[in-house]
């Protein structure tokens, strides 16, 4: 799994760079427009508006991409927002990287615990399977 690169995302400049409609972003990232509006409500995206039409900048597209990466890593939207907002801070990436490492360590610990729980459950299932097979074999021997 790749680690999100530190992205320096500058504020949108009117008329500068590519723009996207909500439908284009939804198609590109295989999302619903409702999901994109939800990320907007969470202040992860801030499109410009022309009437009722949302106009997303390259900055919004990058923030959406980073949001989806964070979600794949198991981060909460609050954690994603904090990290993405930090990426837009001044050039010093050290605080961002330190925070990212703390968040990753917490998620790794959680995943390792879940993995240990799964291994214990699998061991239990295997023991039950072994016992069921033993009982079936014993019952078949008695019939014969």
N, C-alpha and C positions, 0 to 999 in steps of 0.2 A: 504494500500500500504506500503510495507516495505521500510525502509531507507537503502541505500547501506551501508554495513558495511565497516569500515575503513580497507583497505587491505594493508598490507605491502608486496609489490611486489618487489622481488630482481631482479637484472639484470640477464639475461640468462647465465647459465653456460654451456659451450660446453659439450655435452654428459650427462648432469645431468637432471634428471626428464623426464616426458613424453613429447613427441612432437606430433604435429598434422599437417596434410596436410590441405590445404585450403578447400578441399572437405569435410573433416571430420568436420571442424568447421562450414562450411555452413550447413551441415546436422544437426549437434547438435543444432545450434541456429536458424534453419529454415531461413537462409539467402541465398542470391545468392553469388556466388564467386565474382561477380562484386562489391557487397556491401562491402565485406571484403577488396577488393583491394582499394575501396574508403576510408575506414577507415585507411588503410595503407598510402594512399596519404595525409590524414589529420594528419599523424604522431601519430595516436592512437595505431597503431600496428607496430612492426618492426621485421618481421621474418628474420631468417637467410636464406641464399640461397645456394643451391647446384646446380650449373648450373642455369637452369630456374625454378627449383622447390623451392617453398617457404616452409620453415620448421618453424612452429609456436611453441613456447615454452609454458609452463604452464603460464608464465608471460603474454604472448600475449593473451592466453585464458581468463585469469582473466581480463585483460584490455578490451577485447571484451565484456565480461559479464557486467562489470561496465559501459561500453559505452551504451549498450542496456538498462540497468536500468536507466541511465541518460536520454536517449531518451524517455523512458516510462514516466518519470517525466516531460517531456516537456523541457528539457534543450537543448540548442544549442550545436552543436559539439564543439565549442570553449570553452563553459562552461564545458562540459564533459572533454575535454582534460586538462583544467586547474585543475579540481578537481582530475582527475586520476593521472596526473603528481604529484600533491601534495601528493597523497597516497604513492608515491614512495620516498618521502622525508625522512629525518631522523625521528627517533622515535617519536618526538613530534607531536601529532595529533591535538593539540589545534588550530593551524592556519587552518588546513583542516576543522575541525568541524565548526569554526567560518565562514569561507567562504561558506561552505555548507549551513549553516543556512541563510546566506544573500541571496544566490541563491534561496533557498526554499521559503523564505519569498516573494521575488519578484514574483516568479511563483504562489504562493498562492494568492497574491493580484490580479494578472492577471486573474487567474481562478475565483476568487470571483467576479470580474467585469464582466467576461463573463457570470457567473451564474446569476448575477443581470440583465444583458441584456436579457438573455433567459427568466427569469421570467417576465420581462416587455413585451417581445414579446408574450409570452404565454397569458398574461392578455389581450393583444390587440386582439389576435386570438379568445379568449373566448368571448370577447365583440362583435366581428364581427359575430361569430357563433350565439350568443344570438339574435342579431339584425336580422340576416337572418331567424332564426326560427320564430321570431315575425312577420316578413313580410310575410313569407309563411303562417303562421296561419291566419293572417288578410286576405290574398288573398283567402284562402279556405273558410273562414266565409262569404266573399262577394259572392262567387259562390253558397253557400247553401241558 
